[in-house]
Amino acid sequence: MKNFSLKDETGKIYYGWYIVLTAAIICGLVYSGIVSVTGVFLLPVTASLKLPIGGYSFYMTIMSLTQIVTLLSISKFLTAKNIKKIMTIAALLGIISFIGFAMARSLIWFYIFAVPQGFCFGAFTMTPCQILVSNWFGEKARGKAMSFFLTGMSLITVVLMNALNYIVLNISWQAGYITLSACVLICLLIAFKTVSWSPAEKNMKRMGDLNEKELAEINSAEVKGVSFIEALKKPITWIAFISCTLAVIVSSSILQHGIPTMVMAGHNQTSATAIVSAMSVIMMFTGPIVGIVCDKKLSVAAVGTSIFFCIATIGLAFMNSGSVGIILFTAGYIFGVPAINIISPLLMSHMYGEKDLGKLIGYVNVFIGIGGAIGAAAVGMLVQSYGTYKMPWLYMAAILLVVAIIRGICTSSKRKFKADL
C-alpha cells in the first residue's frame, strides 16, 4: 500500500495525484462533452433546425476521422517540450467548435466545426491525459492511478450529462453548447496551471517505480511473443481488428441514439438521461467483475460481453414494449460495454503474447476509431430510411452476434499464444 499513498517522501501530497485529478476533469468535461453526451442534443437540435437525423449524425463521422488523423500526426510530437502547446491549441479549437455548433443554422455548420472538434478530441483529451498519468506513476502504482482517473472521469460525466439535459430542455440547446465551450475553457486553465510532463521536471521521485532488483529481473527476462510483422500476416489478426470496429459501430451509435430512442418510445428526456447516468455509475462496479472473468476464462468474457451488448440493442429495438425494453437495455449494456475497453486489447495478448503488444494495441485503437466514425451516422441514416429505431437496432444486434463469433474464435485455446513453442 505504500506505493498508493497520497503523499510523497516529503510528506506532501504527491503532485502526480493533481495530474490524475486534472486528467479526470479534462476527460470528464471535454472527452465526454464531445462523445458521451451527444444524445442529449440530437432531438432538440434536429427538431429546432428541421434537420434529418442521419445528416446531423454525420458530423460525428467527420469529427472521428479528424481525430484519427490528428492522433497519427501528433503522436511523435507529444513530448515534454510540446505537450502544453499542443493541448492549448487543441483546447482553443474545441472552444471554437462548440461556439460554432451553438451558432449553427444548417448542417454545414456542424460539418465545418466538427473538424476543429476532432483535433480537440484527439490532442486534448484521452491520449495526452493517459500519457501524463503514465509518466507520473511507475508500474507499482500506475494501475491504481489509472483507475482513479477513469472513476473520476465517469462521475464527472454523470454530472455533466444531467446538467446539460437540464440546460437544453429549460434554456436552449444553444446554451448547452455554450456551456460545453465554457467547460473546455475551464479545463484549459486548469491544464495550463497543473500539467507537467513528468516528475523529472519538478525534481521529484516518481511514485510506484520498481527498485533496482526488480528492474534487473525484468530486464533479464526475455519478452516472449509473436512479432508485429508476423501477426499482421495472419488473416485472423485482421478479423480480430474488424471485430473491434464492429463493436464500436454499435457503442458509438448508442452514445448518440440511445437517449433519442427512449424519448421516441415515450420516455421523457430527463428520465432517459437519468437511466444512462445510472448505468455509467453501475459500470464502475461491473467493469471489475468482467475483468475478474477475463483473468479466469477470457473466452467466456469475450463472448459473454458481446452477447450482453447484443441484448442491450434488442432492448433498444423493443423500447416501446414497456419495462421489458428498459430492463434488457440496462442489463445488457452494463455488462456489454467492457467488450470495447477491456476485451479488445486482451485479444492481442491472448493470441500473440507480449513481444509487440504495444504496436498491436495501437492498431486496435485505430480500428476502434474507424468504428466511431461509422456508427452514429449509420444508425442515423437507417432511422431516416425506416422512420423508426427498431430495425436499425436489430441490425446492430446482428453485428454483435458476428462479433461474439469472431471473439470466440480468437480467444479459443487453439489461438492462445504458448511461450514454450
C-alpha positions as CSV (number, residue, x, y, z in Angstrom):
1,M,0.0,0.0,0.0
2,K,3.0,2.3,0.4
3,N,3.1,2.8,-3.4
4,F,-0.5,4.0,-3.4
5,S,-0.1,6.7,-0.7
6,L,-1.4,10.2,-1.5
7,K,1.8,11.7,-0.1
8,D,5.4,11.7,-1.4
9,E,8.6,11.2,0.5
10,T,8.5,14.8,1.9
11,G,5.1,14.2,3.4
12,K,3.3,16.5,0.9
13,I,0.5,15.3,-1.4
14,Y,2.3,13.7,-4.4
15,Y,2.0,16.0,-7.4
16,G,1.0,13.1,-9.6
17,W,-2.4,13.0,-7.9
18,Y,-3.0,16.5,-9.1
19,I,-2.2,15.2,-12.6
20,V,-4.8,12.4,-12.1
21,L,-7.4,14.9,-11.0
22,T,-6.6,17.2,-13.9
23,A,-6.9,14.2,-16.3
24,A,-10.3,13.2,-14.8
25,I,-11.7,16.8,-15.1
26,I,-10.5,17.2,-18.7
27,C,-11.8,13.8,-19.9
28,G,-15.0,14.1,-17.8
29,L,-15.9,17.5,-19.2
30,V,-14.3,17.6,-22.7
31,Y,-13.9,14.0,-23.8
32,S,-17.5,13.2,-22.6
33,G,-18.7,16.5,-23.8
34,I,-17.7,15.6,-27.3
35,V,-18.9,12.0,-27.4
36,S,-20.8,10.8,-24.3
37,V,-23.5,13.4,-24.0
38,T,-24.4,13.8,-27.7
39,G,-27.7,12.0,-27.2
40,V,-28.9,15.0,-25.1
41,F,-28.7,17.3,-28.2
42,L,-29.9,15.1,-31.1
43,L,-33.7,15.5,-30.9
44,P,-33.7,19.1,-29.7
45,V,-31.3,20.2,-32.4
46,T,-32.8,18.3,-35.3
47,A,-36.3,19.4,-34.3
48,S,-35.3,23.1,-33.9
49,L,-33.4,23.3,-37.1
50,K,-35.6,20.8,-39.0
51,L,-32.5,18.6,-39.8
52,P,-32.5,15.0,-40.8
53,I,-31.3,12.7,-38.0
54,G,-28.8,10.9,-40.3
55,G,-27.5,14.2,-41.7
56,Y,-26.9,15.6,-38.2
57,S,-25.2,12.4,-37.0
58,F,-22.8,12.6,-39.9
59,Y,-20.8,15.3,-38.1
60,M,-19.6,12.6,-35.7
61,T,-18.1,10.8,-38.6
62,I,-16.2,13.9,-39.7
63,M,-15.1,14.5,-36.1
64,S,-13.9,10.9,-35.6
65,L,-11.9,10.9,-38.9
66,T,-10.3,14.1,-37.9
67,Q,-9.4,12.6,-34.5
68,I,-7.7,9.6,-36.2
69,V,-5.7,11.9,-38.5
70,T,-4.8,14.1,-35.5
71,L,-3.5,11.1,-33.4
72,L,-1.5,9.8,-36.3
73,S,0.0,13.2,-36.9
74,I,0.8,14.4,-33.4
75,S,1.8,11.3,-31.6
76,K,5.6,11.8,-32.2
77,F,5.3,15.5,-31.1
78,L,3.7,14.7,-27.7
79,T,6.8,15.4,-25.7
80,A,7.8,17.4,-22.6
81,K,8.6,20.4,-24.8
82,N,5.3,20.4,-26.7
83,I,2.6,18.9,-24.5
84,K,1.3,22.2,-23.2
85,K,1.4,23.9,-26.6
86,I,-0.5,21.1,-28.3
87,M,-3.1,20.9,-25.5
88,T,-3.6,24.7,-25.6
89,I,-4.1,24.8,-29.4
90,A,-6.4,21.8,-29.2
91,A,-8.5,23.3,-26.3
92,L,-8.9,26.6,-28.2
93,L,-10.1,24.8,-31.3
94,G,-12.5,22.9,-29.0
95,I,-13.9,26.1,-27.7
96,I,-14.3,27.4,-31.2
97,S,-16.1,24.2,-32.3
98,F,-18.7,24.3,-29.6
99,I,-19.4,28.0,-30.2
100,G,-19.7,27.2,-33.9
101,F,-22.3,24.5,-33.0
102,A,-24.2,27.0,-30.9
103,M,-24.4,29.4,-33.9
104,A,-25.4,26.6,-36.3
105,R,-28.2,27.3,-38.8
106,S,-27.8,24.3,-41.1
107,L,-25.9,21.0,-41.4
108,I,-22.9,22.6,-43.0
109,W,-22.1,24.5,-39.7
110,F,-21.9,21.2,-37.8
111,Y,-19.7,19.7,-40.6
112,I,-17.3,22.6,-40.6
113,F,-16.9,22.9,-36.9
114,A,-16.6,19.1,-36.5
115,V,-13.0,19.4,-37.8
116,P,-11.6,21.6,-35.0
117,Q,-13.6,19.5,-32.6
118,G,-11.9,16.3,-33.9
119,F,-8.5,17.9,-33.3
120,C,-9.5,18.8,-29.8
121,F,-10.8,15.3,-29.2
122,G,-7.5,13.7,-30.3
123,A,-5.0,16.2,-28.9
124,F,-6.6,17.4,-25.6
125,T,-8.4,14.5,-24.1
126,M,-7.8,10.9,-23.5
127,T,-4.4,10.3,-25.3
128,P,-2.4,13.1,-23.7
129,C,-4.1,12.5,-20.3
130,Q,-3.2,8.8,-20.3
131,I,0.4,9.7,-21.2
132,L,0.6,12.2,-18.4
133,V,-0.8,9.8,-15.8
134,S,1.6,7.0,-17.0
135,N,4.5,9.4,-16.8
136,W,3.8,10.3,-13.2
137,F,3.3,6.8,-11.9
138,G,5.6,3.7,-12.0
139,E,4.5,0.2,-12.6
140,K,3.6,-0.4,-8.9
141,A,1.1,2.5,-8.8
142,R,0.1,3.1,-12.4
143,G,-2.9,0.8,-12.4
144,K,-4.3,2.4,-9.3
145,A,-3.7,5.9,-10.7
146,M,-5.5,4.9,-14.0
147,S,-8.5,3.5,-12.1
148,F,-8.8,6.7,-10.1
149,F,-8.6,8.7,-13.3
150,L,-11.3,6.7,-15.1
151,T,-13.5,6.6,-12.0
152,G,-13.3,10.4,-11.6
153,M,-14.0,10.9,-15.3
154,S,-17.1,8.7,-15.0
155,L,-18.5,10.6,-12.1
156,I,-17.9,14.0,-13.7
157,T,-19.6,12.6,-16.9
158,V,-22.7,11.7,-14.9
159,V,-23.0,15.3,-13.5
160,L,-22.3,16.9,-16.9
161,M,-24.9,14.8,-18.7
162,N,-27.7,15.7,-16.3
163,A,-26.7,19.3,-16.1
164,L,-26.7,19.6,-19.9
165,N,-30.0,17.9,-20.1
166,Y,-31.5,20.5,-17.8
167,I,-29.9,23.4,-19.7
168,V,-31.0,22.0,-23.1
169,L,-34.6,21.4,-22.0
170,N,-35.1,24.5,-19.9
171,I,-33.0,27.1,-21.7
172,S,-31.9,26.0,-25.2
173,W,-29.6,23.6,-27.0
174,Q,-27.5,26.6,-28.0
175,A,-26.9,27.3,-24.3
176,G,-25.9,23.7,-23.9
177,Y,-23.1,24.0,-26.5
178,I,-22.0,27.3,-24.9
179,T,-21.8,25.5,-21.6
180,L,-19.5,22.9,-23.2
181,S,-17.3,25.6,-24.6
182,A,-17.0,27.1,-21.1
183,C,-16.1,23.6,-19.8
184,V,-13.3,23.4,-22.3
185,L,-12.1,26.9,-21.3
186,I,-12.1,25.8,-17.6
187,C,-10.1,22.7,-18.5
188,L,-7.6,24.7,-20.5
189,L,-7.0,27.0,-17.5
190,I,-6.6,24.0,-15.2
191,A,-4.2,22.3,-17.6
192,F,-2.1,25.4,-18.1
193,K,-1.7,25.6,-14.4
194,T,-1.1,21.9,-13.5
195,V,0.2,20.0,-16.5
196,S,3.8,18.8,-16.0
197,W,5.3,16.2,-18.3
198,S,7.0,14.1,-15.6
199,P,8.4,14.1,-12.0
200,A,11.8,14.9,-13.5
201,E,10.5,18.4,-14.4
202,K,9.9,19.1,-10.7
203,N,13.0,17.2,-9.5
204,M,10.8,14.6,-7.8
205,K,10.9,10.8,-7.4
206,R,8.2,9.0,-9.3
207,M,5.7,7.1,-7.2
208,G,5.5,3.4,-7.9
209,D,8.8,2.8,-9.6
210,L,10.4,-0.6,-9.3
211,N,13.6,-0.9,-7.3
212,E,16.9,-1.9,-8.9
213,K,16.5,-5.6,-8.1
214,E,13.0,-5.7,-9.7
215,L,14.2,-3.7,-12.7
216,A,17.1,-6.1,-13.2
217,E,14.8,-9.1,-13.1
218,I,12.5,-7.6,-15.7
219,N,15.4,-6.5,-18.0
220,S,16.9,-10.0,-17.8
221,A,13.6,-11.7,-18.6
222,E,13.0,-12.5,-22.3
223,V,9.8,-11.0,-23.6
224,K,8.0,-13.7,-25.5
225,G,5.5,-13.4,-28.3
226,V,4.9,-13.1,-32.0
227,S,6.4,-10.2,-33.8
228,F,4.2,-7.4,-35.0
229,I,5.0,-8.1,-38.7
230,E,4.3,-11.8,-38.3
231,A,1.0,-11.1,-36.6
232,L,-0.1,-8.8,-39.4
233,K,0.5,-11.6,-41.9
234,K,-2.2,-13.8,-40.2
235,P,-5.8,-13.3,-41.5
236,I,-7.2,-13.9,-38.0
237,T,-5.4,-10.7,-36.8
238,W,-7.3,-8.6,-39.3
239,I,-10.6,-10.4,-38.4
240,A,-9.9,-9.5,-34.8
241,F,-9.3,-5.9,-35.7
242,I,-12.5,-5.8,-37.7
243,S,-14.4,-7.2,-34.6
244,C,-13.2,-4.1,-32.7
245,T,-14.6,-1.8,-35.5
246,L,-17.9,-3.7,-35.5
247,A,-18.3,-3.5,-31.7
248,V,-17.6,0.3,-31.7
249,I,-20.0,0.9,-34.5
250,V,-22.6,-0.3,-32.0
251,S,-21.3,1.5,-28.9
252,S,-20.9,4.9,-30.7
253,S,-24.4,4.5,-32.0
254,I,-25.8,4.0,-28.5
255,L,-23.9,7.1,-27.3
256,Q,-25.8,9.3,-29.7
257,H,-29.0,7.5,-30.3
258,G,-29.7,5.7,-27.0
259,I,-31.5,8.7,-25.3
260,P,-33.4,9.6,-28.5
261,T,-34.6,6.0,-28.8
262,M,-36.0,6.1,-25.3
263,V,-37.6,9.5,-25.9
264,M,-39.3,8.4,-29.2
265,A,-40.6,5.3,-27.3
266,G,-42.4,7.6,-24.9
267,H,-39.9,8.3,-22.1
268,N,-39.2,11.9,-21.3
269,Q,-35.6,13.1,-21.9
270,T,-34.9,13.7,-18.3
271,S,-35.7,10.2,-17.2
272,A,-33.8,8.8,-20.2
273,T,-30.8,10.8,-19.3
274,A,-31.1,9.6,-15.7
275,I,-31.2,6.0,-16.8
276,V,-28.0,6.4,-18.9
277,S,-26.3,8.2,-16.0
278,A,-27.2,5.5,-13.5
279,M,-25.7,2.9,-15.9
280,S,-22.5,4.8,-16.0
281,V,-22.2,4.6,-12.2
282,I,-23.1,0.9,-12.1
283,M,-20.4,0.2,-14.7
284,M,-17.8,1.2,-12.2
285,F,-18.6,-2.0,-10.4
286,T,-19.5,-4.3,-13.4
287,G,-16.2,-3.5,-15.2
288,P,-14.0,-5.1,-12.5
289,I,-16.4,-8.1,-12.4
290,V,-15.8,-8.6,-16.1
291,G,-12.0,-8.1,-15.5
292,I,-12.1,-11.0,-13.0
293,V,-13.8,-13.2,-15.5
294,C,-11.2,-12.3,-18.1
295,D,-8.5,-13.5,-15.8
296,K,-10.3,-16.8,-15.2
297,K,-11.5,-17.5,-18.7
298,L,-11.1,-14.9,-21.4
299,S,-13.2,-16.7,-23.9
300,V,-16.2,-16.6,-21.6
301,A,-15.8,-12.9,-21.1
302,A,-15.1,-12.2,-24.8
303,V,-18.2,-14.0,-26.0
304,G,-20.3,-13.1,-23.0
305,T,-19.8,-9.3,-23.2
306,S,-20.7,-9.4,-26.9
307,I,-23.9,-11.3,-26.1
308,F,-24.8,-8.9,-23.4
309,F,-24.2,-6.0,-25.7
310,C,-26.5,-7.7,-28.2
311,I,-29.2,-8.0,-25.6
312,A,-28.8,-4.2,-25.0
313,T,-29.5,-3.4,-28.6
314,I,-32.5,-5.7,-28.7
315,G,-33.8,-3.8,-25.6
316,L,-33.5,-0.6,-27.6
317,A,-35.2,-2.2,-30.6
318,F,-38.2,-3.0,-28.3
319,M,-38.1,0.0,-26.1
320,N,-41.7,0.8,-26.8
321,S,-42.7,-2.6,-25.2
322,G,-42.8,-1.1,-21.7
323,S,-40.4,-2.1,-19.0
324,V,-39.0,-5.1,-20.9
325,G,-37.1,-2.9,-23.3
326,I,-35.5,-0.8,-20.4
327,I,-34.6,-4.0,-18.5
328,L,-32.9,-5.6,-21.5
329,F,-31.1,-2.4,-22.4
330,T,-29.7,-1.6,-19.0
331,A,-28.8,-5.2,-18.0
332,G,-27.2,-5.8,-21.4
333,Y,-25.3,-2.5,-21.5
334,I,-23.7,-2.6,-18.1
335,F,-22.1,-6.0,-18.8
336,G,-21.7,-5.4,-22.6
337,V,-19.6,-2.2,-22.8
338,P,-16.5,-3.9,-21.4
339,A,-16.4,-5.6,-24.9
340,I,-14.9,-2.3,-26.1
341,N,-12.4,-1.1,-23.5
342,I,-11.5,-4.4,-21.7
343,I,-11.8,-7.2,-24.2
344,S,-10.4,-5.5,-27.4
345,P,-6.8,-5.1,-26.2
346,L,-6.8,-8.5,-24.5
347,L,-7.4,-10.3,-27.8
348,M,-3.9,-9.3,-28.9
349,S,-2.1,-10.5,-25.8
350,H,-4.1,-13.8,-25.8
351,M,-3.1,-14.6,-29.4
352,Y,0.4,-13.1,-29.7
353,G,1.9,-12.7,-26.2
354,E,3.8,-9.6,-25.0
355,K,6.6,-9.1,-27.6
356,D,5.0,-6.4,-29.8
357,L,1.8,-5.9,-27.8
358,G,2.0,-2.1,-27.8
359,K,2.1,-1.9,-31.6
360,L,-0.8,-4.4,-31.9
361,I,-2.9,-2.4,-29.4
362,G,-2.1,0.7,-31.4
363,Y,-3.8,-0.9,-34.4
364,V,-6.7,-2.0,-32.2
365,N,-7.2,1.7,-31.3
366,V,-7.1,2.7,-35.0
367,F,-9.9,0.2,-35.8
368,I,-11.8,1.4,-32.8
369,G,-11.6,4.9,-34.2
370,I,-12.9,3.7,-37.5
371,G,-15.9,2.2,-35.8
372,G,-16.6,5.5,-34.0
373,A,-16.6,7.3,-37.4
374,I,-19.2,4.9,-38.8
375,G,-21.7,4.0,-36.1
376,A,-23.7,7.1,-35.2
377,A,-24.1,8.2,-38.8
378,A,-25.0,4.7,-40.0
379,V,-27.8,4.4,-37.5
380,G,-29.0,7.9,-38.2
381,M,-29.3,7.1,-41.9
382,L,-31.1,3.9,-41.2
383,V,-33.6,5.7,-38.9
384,Q,-34.2,8.2,-41.8
385,S,-34.9,5.2,-44.1
386,Y,-37.1,3.2,-41.8
387,G,-38.7,6.0,-39.8
388,T,-38.1,4.2,-36.6
389,Y,-35.2,2.9,-34.5
390,K,-36.5,-0.8,-34.4
391,M,-34.8,-2.2,-37.4
392,P,-31.5,-0.2,-37.0
393,W,-31.0,-1.7,-33.5
394,L,-31.8,-5.2,-34.8
395,Y,-29.1,-4.7,-37.4
396,M,-26.8,-3.7,-34.6
397,A,-27.8,-6.8,-32.7
398,A,-26.8,-9.0,-35.7
399,I,-23.5,-7.2,-35.9
400,L,-22.8,-8.1,-32.3
401,L,-23.6,-11.7,-32.9
402,V,-20.8,-11.7,-35.6
403,V,-18.5,-10.0,-33.0
404,A,-19.3,-12.8,-30.5
405,I,-18.4,-15.5,-33.0
406,I,-15.2,-13.8,-34.1
407,R,-14.1,-13.3,-30.5
408,G,-15.0,-16.8,-29.5
409,I,-12.6,-18.0,-32.2
410,C,-9.9,-15.5,-31.3
411,T,-9.9,-16.4,-27.6
412,S,-10.1,-20.2,-28.1
413,S,-7.4,-22.4,-26.6
414,K,-6.3,-23.2,-30.1
415,R,-5.4,-19.5,-30.7
416,K,-3.7,-18.9,-27.3
417,F,0.0,-18.0,-27.6
418,K,2.2,-20.6,-25.9
419,A,5.6,-19.3,-24.8
420,D,7.2,-22.7,-24.8
421,L,6.5,-23.4,-28.5
